[in-house]
Amino acid sequence: MIAQSLEYGKSWRPAFGPPVSPLGPVPRIGGTAMPGGVHFSTGNYGTGPNIMLFLTGVVIILLGGLALALAYVLAWVAGLLLHQPLAEVLLGLAGPGDFPCFPPVDVALNLLVFFCFLVILRLSPLSGYHGAEHKVVHCLEQYGVLDWRLARLSPRAHRRCGTTLLAGLLPVPLIALPLAGVPEWGPLLAVTVAVLGWAARYPVGYAVQQAFTTKEPTDRQLAVALRAAGLLLERWRRQPDRRLPLLHSLWVRGFPQMVAGVVVCMQLLEWVRERLPFWLNFDHVLR
């Protein structure tokens, strides 16, 4: 069955043959969409190259930078129409003294940036690999097989996706903290938003996955995910009881590599931002 999944990966086309047989015991599998591939892990084995996991963190920050740029353009246009310094608020150049109701404006701009990020993520290939990852995991968990047709028919949203966790946590920095500055009712509003956000994380996370963070994968993306899952199962079956120290297990899951990519890219963007005014000022060139 694993060999059949590898054949799918070579052809990138569905193969229609006799019904497949169950693979036997299947471990609990986690996954991460990478630029150009999918990383699967059982905690003691993984499939993603370290450099690709590092680049995953880099790409996420770059997508965030594009989202911030798009949000700035939209805020600038809205500010012109409303005669309000919305772009300045987004850049932190304007504060509560510029608005009689600053917290709601801050919340609106936070949500604008987040929405722009979701749109850009949805348009990127990363969401297709994310959808392929979920489909393959669903196929293994529900049917115990690696089969092209069953994977293609499997859902794109998954209950254990990190999107669900973020859906429960992000209302705090995006909405609750700005609303905490509202006179009198601010703290109560903030606590209410935090509690409701966490309580609704599963339906909200599912909706966000369906609409933004995943999309229907191409044949190539699904084949890559099937091939990665087959490789993972081959490694896991050789020594399923392998135990790793916590830090080593986190490395196998890819978390440190992605965090390193995020940190390095953020530092690079900050270095560019600090020097941007100098690069855009041509007076020193004319002297």
C-alpha positions in Angstrom: 0.0 0.0 0.0 2.9 2.3 0.8 4.5 1.4 -2.5 1.2 2.4 -4.2 1.3 5.8 -2.6 4.9 6.3 -3.8 3.7 5.5 -7.3 1.1 8.2 -7.0 3.9 10.6 -6.1 5.7 9.7 -9.3 2.8 10.1 -11.7 0.9 12.9 -9.9 -2.3 11.3 -11.2 -4.9 9.2 -9.4 -4.5 5.5 -10.1 -7.7 3.4 -10.1 -7.1 -0.2 -9.1 -8.5 -2.9 -6.8 -9.6 -1.9 -3.3 -6.8 -1.2 -0.9 -6.2 -3.1 2.3 -5.7 -1.4 5.7 -2.2 -0.6 6.7 -2.5 -2.0 10.2 -1.9 0.2 13.3 -1.5 3.8 12.4 0.3 6.2 14.8 -1.0 9.7 15.8 0.4 11.9 13.0 1.0 15.6 13.0 1.8 17.7 10.0 3.0 21.0 8.7 2.6 22.6 5.3 6.0 23.7 3.9 6.9 25.7 0.7 6.7 23.0 -1.9 6.0 20.1 0.4 4.5 18.6 3.6 6.2 17.6 6.8 4.7 14.7 8.7 5.8 13.6 12.2 4.9 11.0 14.9 7.2 12.7 17.4 9.9 10.1 17.0 10.1 10.2 13.2 9.7 13.0 10.7 9.9 13.6 7.0 10.6 17.3 6.4 14.2 18.6 5.6 15.4 21.0 8.2 16.1 23.7 5.6 12.5 23.5 4.4 11.2 23.8 7.9 13.4 26.8 8.4 12.1 28.3 5.2 8.5 27.7 6.4 9.1 30.1 9.2 10.6 32.6 6.8 7.7 32.4 4.4 5.1 32.9 7.2 6.8 36.2 8.2 7.1 37.3 4.6 3.4 36.6 4.1 2.8 38.7 7.2 4.8 41.5 5.8 2.8 41.5 2.6 -0.4 41.5 4.7 0.8 44.5 6.6 1.7 46.3 3.4 -1.8 45.6 1.9 -3.5 46.6 5.2 -1.5 49.9 5.1 -2.7 50.7 1.6 -6.3 49.9 2.5 -6.1 52.0 5.7 -4.5 54.9 3.8 -7.4 54.8 1.3 -10.0 54.6 4.0 -8.3 57.4 5.9 -8.5 59.7 2.8 -12.2 58.9 2.4 -13.0 59.4 6.2 -10.5 62.2 6.7 -8.9 60.3 9.6 -5.2 59.3 10.1 -5.9 55.5 9.9 -2.6 54.6 8.2 -0.8 56.6 10.9 -2.6 54.6 13.6 -1.6 51.4 11.9 2.1 52.4 11.9 1.9 53.6 15.5 2.4 57.2 14.6 -1.1 58.2 16.0 -2.6 57.3 19.3 -5.7 57.8 21.5 -5.4 61.6 21.3 -6.3 61.5 17.6 -9.6 59.6 18.1 -12.4 60.0 20.6 -13.0 56.2 20.4 -9.5 54.9 19.8 -9.9 51.3 21.0 -12.5 50.3 18.4 -10.3 51.8 15.7 -7.4 49.8 17.0 -9.5 46.7 17.0 -10.7 47.3 13.4 -7.1 47.8 12.2 -5.9 44.7 13.9 -8.7 42.7 12.3 -7.8 44.3 8.9 -4.2 43.1 9.1 -5.3 39.7 10.2 -7.8 39.4 7.4 -5.2 40.6 4.8 -2.9 37.8 6.1 -5.6 35.2 5.7 -6.3 36.3 2.1 -2.7 36.3 1.1 -2.2 32.9 2.8 -5.2 31.6 0.9 -3.8 32.8 -2.4 -0.4 31.2 -1.7 0.6 27.6 -2.5 1.0 27.0 1.2 -2.7 26.7 1.7 -2.9 24.0 -1.0 -0.2 21.9 0.8 -2.0 22.6 4.1 -5.2 21.1 2.5 -3.3 18.1 1.2 -1.8 17.5 4.7 -5.2 17.5 6.3 -6.7 15.2 3.7 -4.0 12.6 4.0 -4.2 12.7 7.8 -8.0 12.3 7.7 -7.6 9.4 5.2 -5.2 7.6 7.6 -7.3 8.2 10.7 -10.6 7.3 9.2 -9.7 4.5 6.8 -6.3 3.3 7.9 -5.0 3.4 4.3 -3.1 5.6 1.9 -5.4 5.9 -1.1 -5.6 8.7 -3.6 -9.4 8.6 -4.1 -10.2 8.4 -0.3 -7.7 11.2 0.4 -9.2 13.4 -2.4 -12.6 12.9 -0.9 -11.5 13.6 2.7 -12.2 16.9 4.5 -9.8 19.9 4.3 -10.5 21.0 7.9 -9.1 19.1 10.8 -9.9 19.4 14.5 -6.3 19.2 15.6 -5.0 21.9 13.3 -3.1 24.7 14.9 -5.6 27.1 13.3 -8.1 26.0 16.0 -5.7 26.9 18.8 -5.0 30.3 17.2 -8.7 30.9 16.8 -9.0 30.6 20.5 -5.9 32.7 21.4 -5.8 35.5 18.8 -9.0 37.3 20.1 -6.9 38.3 23.1 -4.3 40.4 21.4 -6.5 41.5 18.4 -9.6 42.5 20.3 -9.5 42.0 24.1 -6.4 44.0 24.9 -7.4 47.1 22.9 -10.9 47.0 24.4 -9.4 46.8 27.9 -8.6 50.6 27.5 -12.3 51.5 27.2 -13.4 53.5 30.2 -15.4 51.7 32.9 -16.4 48.7 30.9 -13.1 47.9 29.3 -11.9 45.1 31.6 -15.2 43.3 31.5 -15.3 43.6 27.7 -11.8 42.2 27.4 -12.6 39.2 29.7 -15.8 38.5 27.8 -14.1 38.5 24.4 -11.3 36.2 25.7 -13.7 33.7 27.2 -16.0 33.7 24.2 -13.1 33.4 21.8 -11.7 30.4 23.5 -15.2 28.8 23.8 -15.8 29.2 20.1 -12.4 28.1 18.9 -13.5 24.9 17.3 -16.3 26.3 15.0 -14.3 29.4 14.3 -11.2 27.4 13.6 -13.1 25.1 11.3 -14.6 28.0 9.4 -11.2 29.7 9.0 -9.6 26.5 7.8 -12.4 26.1 5.2 -12.3 29.6 4.0 -8.7 30.7 4.2 -5.9 28.5 5.6 -6.6 25.5 3.3 -7.7 25.0 -0.2 -8.3 22.1 -2.5 -4.8 20.7 -3.3 -3.6 20.1 -6.8 -2.8 16.6 -8.0 0.9 17.3 -7.4 0.3 18.7 -3.9 -1.8 15.7 -2.9 0.8 13.3 -4.4 3.6 15.0 -2.4 1.6 14.6 0.8 0.8 10.9 0.1 4.4 10.2 -0.6 5.5 12.0 2.6 3.0 10.0 4.7 4.2 6.7 3.1 7.8 7.6 3.9 6.8 8.4 7.5 5.0 5.1 8.0 7.9 3.1 6.6 10.3 4.7 9.1 7.8 4.4 12.0 7.2 0.7 11.4 10.9 -0.2 11.6 10.9 0.9 15.3 7.5 2.1 16.5 8.5 2.2 20.1 11.5 4.5 19.6 11.7 7.1 22.5 13.3 10.5 22.2 14.1 13.2 24.7 11.7 16.1 24.7 14.0 18.5 22.9 14.9 16.0 20.3 11.2 15.2 19.8 10.4 18.9 19.3 13.2 19.0 16.7 11.8 16.0 14.9 8.4 17.8 14.8 10.0 20.8 13.3 9.2 23.5 15.8 12.7 24.8 16.5 13.5 25.1 12.8 10.4 27.0 12.1 10.8 29.3 15.1 14.4 30.0 13.9 13.1 30.9 10.5 10.6 33.3 12.0 13.2 35.0 14.3 15.8 35.4 11.5 13.3 36.8 9.0 11.9 39.2 11.6 15.4 40.4 12.5 16.1 40.9 8.8 12.9 42.9 8.2 13.7 45.0 11.2 17.2 45.7 9.9 15.6 46.8 6.6 13.0 48.9 8.3 15.6 50.8 10.4 17.6 51.7 7.2 14.7 52.4 4.9 14.6 56.1 5.7 18.3 56.5 4.9 17.9 54.5 1.6 15.0 56.6 0.5 16.8 59.9 1.3 18.9 60.8 -1.6 20.4 64.0 -0.1 23.5 62.2 1.1 24.1 61.0 -2.5 24.0 64.5 -3.9 26.5 65.9 -1.4 
